Structure formats: C-alpha cells, structure tokens
C-alpha cells in the first residue's frame, strides 16, 4: 500500500501491551498513566487487526510491547497472528523467554529479537532498572533449544558497548545475529541521549570497521574478523526507504515513529472500510522524522511499541 511519498508500506509493528518487567532508561524512563483492561486491545481484536493488515497487502507483522511476554494471552495472540501470515516476529527483553520459548515455537513463531545491550551484569542492571542478565541468557538458550531464529538488538551507548567484540563473540557462540542500533532521542530521554549517544558512522570509523554493503536499513561491516550489522537511523537516515507503521496497544496508528500524530484504528477493525481508512492515513505519513531539526516524539518508546 503506497503512502503519500510513494513508499510501499507493508510492515506493521503491533504493540500488545505497554507493561514491562524492566524499566530501561531509554525506553520508558518516567511513570505514565496506567491503562485499564478496556483501554487495551483484546486478544481477538489484535488477531482481527493483523488479518485486516494482511488483507490490505501487508506482508510482515511484528508483535511488541512494552514486553509482549507479560501480556496475558500472548500465546493465543501469536498463534492467531501466525495463522494469517507466516512472516511474524516478536521483540522481547528475554527475561521470560525461557518460560515461553517452546510454546511460541509451537504457536507458529519462527524467530525472536532479544534486546541485549551488554554482557556486564551490573551495567545491564543499571540500564534496565534492576534486570538480571542471567535470566536473559537462560531465555536465549531456551530459544535456541526451541529452534527459534535469534537476533540480538544492542542499543549503541557510550561507556556500555563501545567495543562490540564481546557481543559479537557471544552472538556467534549462540548462533544469533547481532545488530547494533543507534540510540534515538525522545522528548523524555534527551538527558540520557546527550550522555550516552554515539554517532554510528564516527564510531565505526574509530573502530576501523570495514564497510561491506548497505541493505535496506541495515549496514554490514567487518570488524576484527566478524560481521557486524548496524542500524543507524540518524547518521544514515533511511526515511526514504521506510516501509513500516506502528499500532499501539490501545489501537492508535502511528505512521511515523517520531511523528506528532496518531490515528485511531481500533474502531475500524473488521470493517469493510478498513483498507480505505488505512490508505487515507498512510497518505499522511511524513517524508522523514524531524529529529535533525530538534523535533522529538513526546510519547515514550515503551508506550508506542518497540
């Protein structure tokens, strides 16, 4: 489905909850109003919404949070969404993955993205507000045993993972793919971003990493004999190639992660006019984010959906 800039939008990230069992400093750093049960889309609504997107021509769905594995009914959600398309992903912090890995695989999920910024337990505890790194390792081991494809997402941060070698070696040992992701600023995280953010291109240059190729939003480098994948939405702006939108757990559609406007979609689920409404909203997707001009998203990442 084409947006107003002629981009073919085929990828939707659907948040199933804004709740999380961690409190990462760059994701949801402040208390936010608690949602009621009725505020959040039901299991059936999420599955029906996924079906509507597939019928409208979308080919990829990712389930996010918050932390999706804290959502009651997550296995029925995964099973239902996987029944409408085979290209389904799930992003998790991994804390509960050891409990759910086999069930997720049985429900039809083929892979998970696990957030992992560091292998240092104390640094991990500080970033996540008290998380136990050992639980993430158990989750990754369980995902591997369940034969789920694993991608590790590490947010690039000064003083945390400037040298990616430990993460690269761990990823290779576990059969996972590592992606280093540039830290993006939100209105509520500007202080932390000022302290920790690294320009990915400058960082790679300082490492002496060899650029191999760019493919979509991902750039491939070679570093000390390892393949290193980097996603740099700031230093290598790829808005012109954007193919995604996001839906919050309350059923609000964000054409752009950093856009100021969100549009209600919950009341359109299952309706004959869903595709037409979606098309009209996509026409409003901005050409690019305005971060370079100092325009920041006022919603937290955890409330939008990762």
Beta strands, then each sheet from edge to edge (+ up, - down):
strand 1: 11-15
strand 2: 60-64
strand 3: 88-92
strand 4: 111-115
strand 5: 149-156
strand 6: 177-182
strand 7: 210-215
strand 8: 218-223
strand 9: 226-231
strand 10: 244-247
strand 11: 252-254
strand 12: 263-264
sheet 1: 7+ 8- 9+ 6+ 5+ 4+ 3+ 2+ 1+ 10+ 11- 12+
end
